[in-house]
Amino acid sequence: ANDSGFDLTAADQLVYNRMLASAAHARGLGIGLKNDLDQVVDLVDVFDCAVNEQCFRYTECDLLAPFIDQGKAVLQVEYNRRLVDDAVARDALCRDARGQQFSTLILPLLLDDAFRYSCD
């Protein structure tokens, strides 16, 4: 969905992602699908987990359900300082994350380790 500057299609991305998953598994490695919500349904069978950024902020966490339905992990991060300072908002987000069986971290956008909160 992002403009790469190349003439690539969603079908090209599926072929590439499947090739990556196959190459990883051929080497005994696990592989996670990162931030590709539009193709979760097509790729859940070949990826071992999902890694996602800010699905709560953008109200798109339900798109990750196929991974949970297959017993696969969803590793999720939110970048929001308010969630560190506002315990009520943080607890609500973490309650939702646990309810969806996501492993969720709250981190600074700069990833400078200024704070780190785990919902687990």
KEVEXLUM-976880 format. One line per 8 residues: number of its first residue (from 1); for each residue x, y, z of C-alpha. Coordinates in nm, 2 decimals. Each point is the difference from the previous one (the first is absolute). Example, Ala and Ser with C-alpha at 12.3 -4.5 7.8 and 13.67 -1.06 7.14 Angstrom:
1 = 1.23,-0.45,0.78; 0.14,0.34,-0.07
END
This chain:
1 = 0.00,0.00,0.00; 0.30,0.23,0.05; 0.16,0.16,-0.30; 0.34,-0.16,-0.04; 0.09,0.19,-0.32; -0.02,-0.33,-0.19; -0.28,-0.15,-0.20; -0.09,-0.27,0.26
9 = -0.34,-0.14,0.07; -0.16,-0.16,0.31; 0.04,-0.33,-0.19; 0.37,0.06,-0.03; 0.02,0.07,0.38; -0.18,-0.34,0.07; 0.25,-0.18,-0.22; 0.29,0.17,0.17
17 = -0.13,-0.06,0.36; -0.07,-0.37,-0.08; 0.36,-0.03,-0.13; 0.14,0.16,0.32; -0.21,-0.24,0.22; 0.11,-0.30,-0.21; 0.37,0.10,0.02; -0.02,0.06,0.38
25 = -0.17,-0.34,0.06; 0.25,-0.18,-0.23; 0.27,0.13,0.24; -0.19,-0.10,0.31; -0.09,0.36,0.08; -0.33,0.15,0.11; -0.13,0.31,-0.18; -0.24,0.28,0.10
33 = -0.23,0.20,-0.23; 0.05,0.36,0.08; -0.25,0.28,-0.06; -0.17,-0.17,-0.30; -0.36,0.00,0.12; -0.15,0.00,-0.35; 0.16,-0.34,-0.06; -0.04,-0.18,0.33
41 = -0.27,-0.24,-0.13; 0.22,-0.10,-0.29; 0.32,-0.04,0.20; -0.10,-0.13,0.35; 0.05,-0.36,-0.11; 0.37,0.06,-0.09; 0.11,0.24,0.27; 0.07,-0.10,0.36
49 = -0.11,0.32,0.17; -0.11,0.36,-0.07; 0.19,0.31,0.11; -0.21,0.32,-0.01; 0.03,0.37,0.09; -0.29,0.20,0.13; -0.30,-0.21,-0.09; -0.19,0.14,0.30
57 = 0.07,0.36,-0.11; -0.13,-0.07,-0.35; -0.28,-0.23,0.11; 0.12,-0.29,-0.21; 0.09,-0.27,0.26; -0.28,-0.23,-0.12; 0.19,-0.06,-0.32; 0.26,-0.19,0.20
65 = -0.26,-0.25,0.13; 0.09,-0.28,-0.25; 0.34,-0.03,0.17; -0.16,-0.05,0.34; -0.26,-0.23,-0.15; 0.29,-0.23,-0.11; 0.17,0.02,0.34; 0.28,0.23,-0.14
73 = 0.14,0.29,0.19; -0.08,0.37,-0.07; 0.28,0.23,0.12; -0.14,0.35,0.01; 0.14,0.34,0.10; -0.16,0.34,0.06; 0.20,0.32,-0.01; -0.18,0.23,0.24
81 = 0.15,0.19,0.30; -0.35,0.06,0.13; -0.04,-0.37,0.07; 0.30,0.01,0.23; -0.13,0.31,0.19; -0.37,-0.09,0.00; -0.05,-0.32,0.20; -0.37,-0.02,-0.08
89 = 0.06,0.02,-0.38; 0.29,-0.24,0.03; -0.20,-0.25,0.20; -0.29,0.02,-0.25; 0.24,-0.06,-0.29; 0.18,-0.28,0.17; -0.34,-0.16,0.10; -0.10,0.01,-0.37
97 = 0.34,-0.14,-0.11; -0.02,-0.29,0.25; -0.36,-0.06,-0.11; 0.12,-0.04,-0.36; 0.29,-0.22,0.12; 0.26,0.25,-0.13; 0.35,0.05,0.15; 0.01,0.38,0.02
105 = 0.27,0.25,0.08; -0.03,0.38,0.04; 0.32,0.16,-0.12; 0.12,0.35,-0.11; -0.02,0.06,-0.37; 0.38,0.08,-0.01; 0.07,-0.34,0.16; 0.24,0.18,0.23
113 = -0.09,-0.21,0.31; -0.15,0.31,0.17; -0.28,-0.23,0.12; -0.11,-0.36,-0.05; -0.33,-0.14,0.13; -0.11,-0.36,-0.06; -0.37,-0.09,0.01; 0.08,-0.36,0.08
END
